[in-house]
Amino acid sequence: MTRELLDRALIEEATKKSGLIWVRGSGEPAARALWHVWHEGAACLVGDGPGEQPLPGLTDGSSAEVTVRSKDKGGRLVSWTARVVQLPPGTEAWDASVAELKGKRLNAPDGEAMTERWARECRVLRLEPTGATVPLPEGTLAEAPRPSPATTRREIPAGLPRLLLKRRRRK
C-alpha cells in the first residue's frame, strides 16, 4: 500500500511541476511532447483543433504512456500509464479543466474566445494515472525530427561577418 502511495505522489509532483510531458498514445510508434496542466489528479490536455497541439492515438477509453521530464535538467524523472478520458463540452469537469488550461495557453490567436473555439473544434482530455510507475528505459529514446513545414536556417549572407566586425571595432 505505501509503495502505491509513493508512486502516486511522485507522479503528481513531477507532472505538476513540468510544463511539458511526453505522451505515447496506443498504436503510436513514438511519444510526442505536449503541454498540459495538472488538475484534480490528472494531466489535462487540449488539442486536435486549428492552432492547437495534435493528440494522435489518444482516444476516449484508451491507454497512454506518459514520461515526465525534470524542469531544470530536462532528464526523465518518471513514466506512468494513463487512462484517456475525453471531457464533453459544457460539463462541470470540462469547465473546470478548461479554466485551468486557459491560464496556461500561450499566444492564443483568439484570446478570451478560445474556450468557445475549444468547445466547437477541439478535444479536452484527462490523462488519469492507473497506478504504479513504469520502469525508465536504459538507452536513449532519441529519434530523427518529424517532418514539418517549418524552415531551417539558411547560409548567412557573405557581408554579414564584416558588418558585425565593424560594429565591434567602433565600441
MIDOSE-1310 file (N, C-alpha, C; in nm, 2 decimals, decimal comma, always signed):
residues 171
mtre	+0,08/-0,12/+0,00/+0,00/+0,00/+0,00/+0,09/+0,13/+0,00; +0,19/+0,13/+0,08/+0,27/+0,25/+0,09/+0,35/+0,28/-0,05; +0,39/+0,17/-0,12/+0,46/+0,19/-0,24/+0,37/+0,25/-0,35; +0,24/+0,21/-0,34/+0,14/+0,27/-0,43/+0,12/+0,42/-0,41
lldr	+0,12/+0,46/-0,28/+0,10/+0,60/-0,24/+0,22/+0,68/-0,28; +0,34/+0,62/-0,26/+0,47/+0,69/-0,30/+0,47/+0,71/-0,45; +0,43/+0,61/-0,53/+0,43/+0,63/-0,67/+0,33/+0,73/-0,72; +0,21/+0,74/-0,65/+0,11/+0,84/-0,68/+0,16/+0,98/-0,65
alie	+0,23/+0,99/-0,54/+0,28/+1,12/-0,50/+0,39/+1,17/-0,60; +0,48/+1,07/-0,64/+0,58/+1,11/-0,74/+0,53/+1,15/-0,87; +0,43/+1,07/-0,92/+0,36/+1,11/-1,04/+0,30/+1,25/-1,04; +0,23/+1,28/-0,93/+0,16/+1,40/-0,92/+0,26/+1,52/-0,91
eatk	+0,36/+1,51/-0,82/+0,45/+1,62/-0,80/+0,54/+1,65/-0,93; +0,59/+1,54/-0,99/+0,67/+1,56/-1,11/+0,59/+1,61/-1,23; +0,47/+1,57/-1,24/+0,38/+1,61/-1,36/+0,33/+1,75/-1,33; +0,30/+1,79/-1,21/+0,26/+1,92/-1,17/+0,37/+2,03/-1,20
ksgl	+0,49/+1,99/-1,17/+0,60/+2,09/-1,19/+0,65/+2,10/-1,33; +0,63/+2,00/-1,41/+0,68/+2,00/-1,55/+0,57/+2,06/-1,64; +0,61/+2,16/-1,72/+0,52/+2,22/-1,82/+0,50/+2,14/-1,94; +0,58/+2,03/-1,96/+0,58/+1,95/-2,08/+0,59/+1,81/-2,04
iwvr	+0,50/+1,73/-2,10/+0,51/+1,58/-2,08/+0,52/+1,51/-2,22; +0,58/+1,39/-2,22/+0,59/+1,31/-2,34/+0,49/+1,21/-2,33; +0,40/+1,20/-2,43/+0,29/+1,11/-2,43/+0,29/+1,02/-2,56; +0,28/+0,89/-2,53/+0,27/+0,80/-2,65/+0,13/+0,73/-2,63
gsge	+0,04/+0,76/-2,73/-0,09/+0,70/-2,73/-0,08/+0,56/-2,78; -0,19/+0,49/-2,77/-0,20/+0,35/-2,81/-0,18/+0,34/-2,96; -0,09/+0,26/-3,01/-0,07/+0,24/-3,15/+0,03/+0,34/-3,21; +0,08/+0,43/-3,14/+0,17/+0,53/-3,19/+0,32/+0,48/-3,17
paar	+0,40/+0,50/-3,27/+0,54/+0,45/-3,26/+0,63/+0,53/-3,17; +0,60/+0,65/-3,15/+0,69/+0,74/-3,06/+0,60/+0,83/-2,98; +0,66/+0,88/-2,87/+0,60/+0,98/-2,79/+0,60/+1,12/-2,85; +0,51/+1,20/-2,81/+0,50/+1,34/-2,85/+0,50/+1,43/-2,73
alwh	+0,57/+1,54/-2,74/+0,58/+1,64/-2,64/+0,45/+1,72/-2,64; +0,38/+1,73/-2,52/+0,25/+1,80/-2,51/+0,25/+1,89/-2,39; +0,20/+2,01/-2,40/+0,18/+2,10/-2,28/+0,05/+2,06/-2,21; +0,05/+2,08/-2,08/-0,07/+2,03/-2,00/-0,08/+2,11/-1,88
vwhe	-0,18/+2,08/-1,80/-0,19/+2,13/-1,66/-0,23/+2,01/-1,58; -0,19/+2,01/-1,45/-0,23/+1,90/-1,36/-0,35/+1,96/-1,29; -0,47/+1,89/-1,29/-0,59/+1,93/-1,23/-0,67/+1,82/-1,18; -0,70/+1,82/-1,05/-0,78/+1,72/-0,98/-0,73/+1,58/-1,01
gaac	-0,60/+1,55/-0,99/-0,55/+1,42/-1,00/-0,52/+1,36/-1,14; -0,51/+1,45/-1,24/-0,49/+1,40/-1,38/-0,42/+1,52/-1,46; -0,35/+1,48/-1,57/-0,30/+1,57/-1,66/-0,40/+1,61/-1,76; -0,43/+1,73/-1,78/-0,54/+1,78/-1,87/-0,47/+1,84/-1,99
lvgd	-0,52/+1,80/-2,11/-0,47/+1,85/-2,24/-0,58/+1,90/-2,33; -0,55/+1,99/-2,42/-0,64/+2,04/-2,52/-0,57/+2,03/-2,65; -0,64/+1,99/-2,76/-0,58/+1,98/-2,89/-0,67/+1,93/-2,99; -0,61/+1,89/-3,11/-0,68/+1,84/-3,22/-0,77/+1,94/-3,29
gpge	-0,74/+2,07/-3,28/-0,81/+2,17/-3,34/-0,72/+2,26/-3,41; -0,77/+2,36/-3,49/-0,68/+2,45/-3,56/-0,60/+2,53/-3,46; -0,47/+2,53/-3,48/-0,38/+2,61/-3,40/-0,35/+2,55/-3,27; -0,39/+2,42/-3,24/-0,37/+2,35/-3,12/-0,28/+2,23/-3,14
qplp	-0,23/+2,17/-3,04/-0,14/+2,06/-3,05/-0,21/+1,93/-3,10; -0,15/+1,85/-3,18/-0,21/+1,73/-3,22/-0,21/+1,62/-3,11; -0,31/+1,54/-3,10/-0,32/+1,44/-3,00/-0,34/+1,30/-3,06; -0,24/+1,25/-3,14/-0,26/+1,13/-3,21/-0,26/+1,01/-3,11
gltd	-0,35/+0,91/-3,14/-0,35/+0,79/-3,06/-0,42/+0,80/-2,93; -0,47/+0,92/-2,89/-0,53/+0,94/-2,76/-0,68/+0,95/-2,79; -0,75/+0,83/-2,76/-0,89/+0,82/-2,78/-0,96/+0,79/-2,65; -1,08/+0,83/-2,63/-1,15/+0,81/-2,51/-1,15/+0,66/-2,47
gssa	-1,11/+0,63/-2,35/-1,11/+0,49/-2,30/-0,98/+0,42/-2,33; -0,89/+0,47/-2,41/-0,77/+0,40/-2,44/-0,66/+0,43/-2,33; -0,55/+0,37/-2,35/-0,44/+0,40/-2,25/-0,33/+0,47/-2,32; -0,24/+0,53/-2,24/-0,13/+0,61/-2,29/-0,01/+0,59/-2,19
evtv	+0,11/+0,61/-2,25/+0,23/+0,61/-2,16/+0,28/+0,75/-2,15; +0,30/+0,80/-2,03/+0,34/+0,94/-2,01/+0,48/+0,94/-1,94; +0,57/+1,02/-2,00/+0,70/+1,03/-1,94/+0,71/+1,18/-1,90; +0,76/+1,20/-1,78/+0,77/+1,33/-1,72/+0,92/+1,37/-1,71
rskd	+0,95/+1,49/-1,76/+1,09/+1,53/-1,75/+1,11/+1,63/-1,64; +1,24/+1,64/-1,60/+1,28/+1,73/-1,50/+1,27/+1,88/-1,55; +1,21/+1,97/-1,48/+1,20/+2,10/-1,53/+1,34/+2,17/-1,54; +1,43/+2,14/-1,45/+1,56/+2,21/-1,45/+1,66/+2,14/-1,54
kggr	+1,67/+2,01/-1,54/+1,77/+1,94/-1,61/+1,72/+1,88/-1,75; +1,59/+1,86/-1,76/+1,53/+1,81/-1,88/+1,54/+1,65/-1,89; +1,60/+1,59/-1,79/+1,60/+1,44/-1,80/+1,47/+1,37/-1,75; +1,46/+1,25/-1,79/+1,34/+1,17/-1,75/+1,33/+1,15/-1,60
lvsw	+1,22/+1,18/-1,54/+1,20/+1,16/-1,39/+1,12/+1,03/-1,37; +1,01/+1,02/-1,43/+0,91/+0,91/-1,41/+0,83/+0,89/-1,53; +0,79/+0,76/-1,55/+0,70/+0,72/-1,66/+0,58/+0,65/-1,59; +0,46/+0,68/-1,64/+0,34/+0,62/-1,59/+0,24/+0,59/-1,70
tarv	+0,15/+0,50/-1,67/+0,04/+0,47/-1,77/-0,08/+0,55/-1,73; -0,16/+0,58/-1,83/-0,27/+0,67/-1,80/-0,39/+0,61/-1,88; -0,51/+0,64/-1,82/-0,63/+0,61/-1,89/-0,68/+0,74/-1,95; -0,71/+0,74/-2,08/-0,75/+0,86/-2,15/-0,91/+0,88/-2,13
vqlp	-0,95/+1,00/-2,09/-1,09/+1,03/-2,07/-1,11/+1,16/-2,15; -1,20/+1,16/-2,24/-1,24/+1,28/-2,32/-1,35/+1,35/-2,24; -1,34/+1,48/-2,22/-1,44/+1,55/-2,15/-1,54/+1,62/-2,25; -1,67/+1,59/-2,23/-1,76/+1,66/-2,33/-1,78/+1,81/-2,29
pgte	-1,79/+1,89/-2,39/-1,80/+2,04/-2,36/-1,93/+2,06/-2,28; -1,92/+2,16/-2,20/-2,04/+2,20/-2,12/-2,06/+2,13/-1,99; -1,98/+2,02/-1,97/-2,00/+1,95/-1,84/-1,92/+2,03/-1,73; -1,94/+1,99/-1,61/-1,87/+2,06/-1,50/-1,72/+2,03/-1,50
awda	-1,69/+1,90/-1,53/-1,55/+1,86/-1,54/-1,48/+1,94/-1,66; -1,55/+1,95/-1,77/-1,49/+2,02/-1,88/-1,46/+2,17/-1,85; -1,56/+2,23/-1,78/-1,55/+2,37/-1,74/-1,43/+2,40/-1,65; -1,42/+2,31/-1,55/-1,31/+2,32/-1,45/-1,17/+2,30/-1,52
svae	-1,16/+2,20/-1,61/-1,03/+2,17/-1,68/-1,00/+2,29/-1,77; -1,09/+2,34/-1,84/-1,07/+2,45/-1,94/-1,03/+2,57/-1,87; -1,09/+2,60/-1,75/-1,05/+2,72/-1,67/-0,90/+2,71/-1,64; -0,85/+2,59/-1,60/-0,71/+2,57/-1,57/-0,62/+2,58/-1,70
lkgk	-0,67/+2,52/-1,81/-0,59/+2,52/-1,93/-0,58/+2,66/-1,99; -0,69/+2,74/-1,98/-0,69/+2,87/-2,03/-0,58/+2,96/-1,98; -0,55/+2,94/-1,85/-0,45/+3,02/-1,79/-0,31/+2,99/-1,83; -0,29/+2,87/-1,88/-0,16/+2,82/-1,93/-0,13/+2,83/-2,08
rlna	-0,24/+2,86/-2,16/-0,23/+2,86/-2,30/-0,16/+2,99/-2,34; -0,04/+2,98/-2,41/+0,04/+3,09/-2,45/+0,00/+3,13/-2,60; +0,00/+3,25/-2,63/-0,01/+3,30/-2,77/-0,14/+3,25/-2,84; -0,25/+3,25/-2,77/-0,38/+3,21/-2,83/-0,42/+3,31/-2,93
pdge	-0,46/+3,27/-3,05/-0,49/+3,37/-3,16/-0,62/+3,44/-3,13; -0,71/+3,38/-3,05/-0,84/+3,45/-3,03/-0,86/+3,49/-2,88; -0,76/+3,49/-2,80/-0,77/+3,55/-2,66/-0,89/+3,49/-2,58; -0,98/+3,57/-2,54/-1,08/+3,53/-2,45/-1,18/+3,43/-2,52
amte	-1,19/+3,43/-2,65/-1,29/+3,35/-2,72/-1,23/+3,21/-2,74; -1,11/+3,18/-2,69/-1,06/+3,05/-2,72/-1,14/+2,93/-2,65; -1,20/+2,95/-2,54/-1,28/+2,85/-2,48/-1,40/+2,81/-2,56; -1,46/+2,91/-2,63/-1,57/+2,88/-2,72/-1,52/+2,80/-2,84
rwar	-1,40/+2,83/-2,89/-1,34/+2,76/-3,00/-1,30/+2,62/-2,96; -1,25/+2,60/-2,84/-1,22/+2,47/-2,79/-1,34/+2,38/-2,78; -1,46/+2,44/-2,74/-1,58/+2,37/-2,73/-1,63/+2,32/-2,87; -1,61/+2,41/-2,97/-1,66/+2,38/-3,10/-1,56/+2,28/-3,18
ecrv	-1,43/+2,31/-3,17/-1,34/+2,25/-3,26/-1,23/+2,15/-3,20; -1,22/+2,15/-3,07/-1,10/+2,08/-3,01/-1,15/+1,97/-2,92; -1,06/+1,89/-2,87/-1,09/+1,79/-2,77/-1,01/+1,83/-2,64; -1,08/+1,81/-2,53/-1,01/+1,83/-2,40/-1,01/+1,69/-2,34
lrle	-0,89/+1,65/-2,30/-0,86/+1,51/-2,25/-0,81/+1,52/-2,11; -0,84/+1,42/-2,03/-0,77/+1,39/-1,90/-0,69/+1,26/-1,91; -0,57/+1,27/-1,87/-0,48/+1,15/-1,86/-0,48/+1,11/-1,71; -0,56/+1,01/-1,67/-0,57/+0,97/-1,53/-0,47/+0,86/-1,50
ptga	-0,38/+0,87/-1,41/-0,29/+0,77/-1,37/-0,36/+0,64/-1,33; -0,31/+0,53/-1,38/-0,38/+0,40/-1,35/-0,32/+0,33/-1,23; -0,20/+0,37/-1,19/-0,14/+0,30/-1,07/+0,01/+0,33/-1,06; +0,08/+0,22/-1,07/+0,23/+0,22/-1,05/+0,30/+0,29/-1,16
tvpl	+0,43/+0,32/-1,13/+0,51/+0,38/-1,24/+0,56/+0,27/-1,33; +0,61/+0,31/-1,45/+0,67/+0,22/-1,55/+0,82/+0,24/-1,53; +0,90/+0,13/-1,54/+1,04/+0,14/-1,53/+1,10/+0,23/-1,65; +1,19/+0,31/-1,62/+1,25/+0,40/-1,72/+1,34/+0,32/-1,81
pegt	+1,34/+0,35/-1,94/+1,43/+0,27/-2,03/+1,58/+0,30/-2,01; +1,66/+0,20/-2,04/+1,80/+0,21/-2,02/+1,87/+0,30/-2,12; +1,84/+0,29/-2,25/+1,90/+0,37/-2,35/+1,83/+0,50/-2,38; +1,89/+0,56/-2,48/+1,83/+0,69/-2,53/+1,70/+0,66/-2,61
laea	+1,61/+0,75/-2,62/+1,49/+0,74/-2,70/+1,50/+0,84/-2,81; +1,61/+0,90/-2,84/+1,63/+1,00/-2,94/+1,59/+0,94/-3,08; +1,53/+1,02/-3,16/+1,49/+0,98/-3,29/+1,50/+1,10/-3,39; +1,50/+1,08/-3,51/+1,50/+1,19/-3,61/+1,38/+1,28/-3,60
prps	+1,40/+1,41/-3,62/+1,29/+1,50/-3,62/+1,18/+1,46/-3,71; +1,05/+1,49/-3,68/+0,94/+1,46/-3,76/+0,93/+1,57/-3,87; +0,88/+1,53/-3,99/+0,86/+1,62/-4,10/+0,78/+1,74/-4,05; +0,82/+1,86/-4,10/+0,75/+1,98/-4,06/+0,76/+2,09/-4,17
patt	+0,66/+2,17/-4,18/+0,66/+2,28/-4,28/+0,76/+2,40/-4,24; +0,81/+2,39/-4,12/+0,90/+2,49/-4,07/+1,03/+2,49/-4,14; +1,09/+2,61/-4,16/+1,22/+2,61/-4,23/+1,33/+2,61/-4,14; +1,45/+2,57/-4,19/+1,57/+2,57/-4,12/+1,65/+2,69/-4,15
rrei	+1,76/+2,72/-4,08/+1,85/+2,83/-4,11/+1,91/+2,82/-4,24; +1,93/+2,92/-4,31/+2,00/+2,92/-4,44/+2,14/+2,98/-4,41; +2,22/+2,97/-4,52/+2,36/+3,02/-4,51/+2,35/+3,17/-4,48; +2,45/+3,22/-4,40/+2,45/+3,36/-4,37/+2,50/+3,44/-4,49
pagl	+2,45/+3,56/-4,50/+2,50/+3,64/-4,62/+2,65/+3,67/-4,61; +2,71/+3,68/-4,72/+2,86/+3,70/-4,72/+2,90/+3,82/-4,65; +2,83/+3,93/-4,66/+2,87/+4,06/-4,60/+2,84/+4,07/-4,45; +2,77/+3,98/-4,39/+2,73/+3,99/-4,25/+2,85/+3,98/-4,15
prll	+2,95/+3,90/-4,17/+3,06/+3,90/-4,08/+3,14/+4,03/-4,07; +3,16/+4,09/-4,19/+3,23/+4,22/-4,20/+3,14/+4,33/-4,13; +3,01/+4,33/-4,14/+2,93/+4,42/-4,08/+2,93/+4,41/-3,93; +2,93/+4,29/-3,88/+2,94/+4,27/-3,73/+3,07/+4,31/-3,68
lkrr	+3,18/+4,28/-3,75/+3,31/+4,32/-3,71/+3,33/+4,47/-3,70; +3,27/+4,54/-3,79/+3,27/+4,69/-3,79/+3,21/+4,74/-3,66; +3,10/+4,69/-3,62/+3,03/+4,73/-3,50/+3,11/+4,71/-3,38; +3,18/+4,59/-3,37/+3,27/+4,56/-3,26/+3,38/+4,66/-3,25
rrk	+3,44/+4,70/-3,36/+3,56/+4,79/-3,36/+3,52/+4,93/-3,31; +3,40/+4,97/-3,34/+3,36/+5,11/-3,30/+3,34/+5,12/-3,15; +3,31/+5,01/-3,08/+3,28/+5,01/-2,94/+3,40/+5,02/-2,86
